[in-house]
Amino acid sequence: MPKNLLNDLQKLLASAPVLLRDRICKECDWSVSTYYRKSKPLGYFKNKSSLPASISNAEKEMIKRAAKEIKDALNRDLDKILK
């Protein structure tokens, strides 16, 4: 069956946010709702008592490491699709 370049690219790139979310949730031991709450911009919450929880320095390092590993995997998969 012939490959569809556009479809392959779309599927790969659409999967990136889910891969990142799942990896960060696993590494930081967060629920999906915690992930989305922590990802909101600081000005998002109008009520001062419901400010998003901060991200610790250790969590920041885990997030950076996970993002780099996912970026590397995406690059490998893109190279396979584009050759």
N, C-alpha and C positions, 0 to 999 in steps of 0.2 A: 504494500500500500504506500503510495507516495506521501511524503511528509508535507505538512502545511506550515511553512515558516512562520507566518503571522500567528497562527493558532498556537504553535509551540512557544513563541515568545510571550504571547498573552498569558498562557497558563503559567509559565515560569515566573513572570513578573507579578502576576496577581497573587501568587503563593507567598511572595516575600513578606508582606506584613503579618501573615498568619504564622509563618516560620519564626519570625522575630518575636512575636507575642508569646508563642508557646515556649520558645527557648528561654526567654526572660522569666516567664512565670515559673518554669522548672528551676532555673538557676537561683532565682531570688526567693523561691518558695512563696509565690504570690498566687492569689486566685485571679481569674480573668477580670473580675470586677475591680480588684485592687490595681491591676495593670492599667485599666482604662482611667481609674480615678487619679492615679499618679501621673498619667500622661496628659492630663488637662493643663492648659496654661494657667499661670497664677491668677490672672485677671478674670478667669472663667467663673469663679465662685463669688457671688454677690454678698453672701452672708459670711462674715469674718469667722464665725464659729465652724464653718464647714470648709475651711481651707484644705487643699490637698496635702496628704502626708508627704513629708520630705523624703528624698532619696539619699541614703547614706553614701559615704565615700566608697565603701566596699561594694554596695549595689551598683554604683556608677561604674566601677572597674569591671564588674561582672557583665554589665550591659554593654560596655565598650568591647569586651572580649567576645561576647556572643554576636554582636553586630559585625565584627571583623570576620569571624568564622563564617557567618551566613553570607557576607559579601564575597568571601573567597569561594564558597560553594556556588553561589550564583554566577560568578565569573567563569568557573569551570563549566557549568552547565550552558552558559551563553556561548562559550567557545565551541562546545560540541554542536549546538544548534546552528551556529553561524558558519561552520566550516563546510 
